[in-house]
Amino acid sequence: MNKLKFGWIKIIKGYLKGLFLYGLIDEVYAEKRCLDHLFLLGLFGKFIGFPYLFNYYHLRVMPYQIRRLNPWQRRILKERDFFDHIKD
């Protein structure tokens, strides 16, 4: 009985969160993606042909971010058309 009761509460909580906060959360995630692209461009720009100055801090940060290189390269170099930029 208690599991069923808490299951419904969780469903209602998720529904209300999506109803009231989806637009706000979507904007936060979009801003985070932009900053993430900028950070990775500064770190791995040479791999996609963007010139940058290499310094000591790149060497310090690179081992932590190297696992994100391949997905980021695919996102940046993916061909896009007009309909990719239209929001639903």
N, C-alpha and C positions, 0 to 999 in steps of 0.2 A: 504493500500500500504506500509506504513512504517513498519508494523508488518512483512510482508512478506520479506521485504528487510533485516530487522535485524535478522530474522530467518535464512536466508541463510548465513549471516555473522557469526552467532553463529555456524552453522553447519561446515562451512569452518574452522573456528577457532579451533573447537574441532578436526577436522580431522588432521589439521596441527600439533596441539599439540600432538596427538597420534602418528603421523608419526615421528616427530623429538625427542620427549622427553620421549616416553614410556620406553625405555631401562634405561634411567637415573632415572626416577621415580620409576621403578621396583626395582632397586638396593637400592634406599633410603628406600623404604618400607620393603625390605628384611632385611636391617640393623636395622631398627626400630623394626621389629618383634624379631630379635635376642636379642636386648637389653631389650625389653619388657619381653621376656622369662627369661632372666637372672635376672631381677629385681623381677619378680613374684616368681621365684625359691628361691631367698633370703628371700622373705616375707612369702611365703606359702609352703616352701619346706617340712615342717613336714607333711603336708596333703598327700603327695605322697611318703613319706618314706625317704626323703632326710634330714639327720641331719644338724642342724644349731644352732648357738648360738642366743638365744632370748634376746633382749635388749629393752630399753625404746623406741627407735625410731620405732620399729615394731608396738608398741601400738599407736603411733602417726599417722602412715601412714595407718594402717590396715582399719580404717573405710572408707577411701576414695577408697580403692582398693578391698574391699570385694565383690563388685558386679562383678568383673572380675574373681573371683575364679572358678566358675563352667565352663565357657567357656574355661579357661586356662587349667583346669584339663582334660577336654575332649580332647583338642589339644595335650597335653603332653602324656597322657596315651593311645591315639589311636594307634592301631596296624598299622604298615606301612610295605609295601613291596618294592621291588626294583624299581617298576615302579612309585612310588610316588616321588622318588628323581630325575627322569629324567625330564628335562625341555622340553617344546614343541619347 
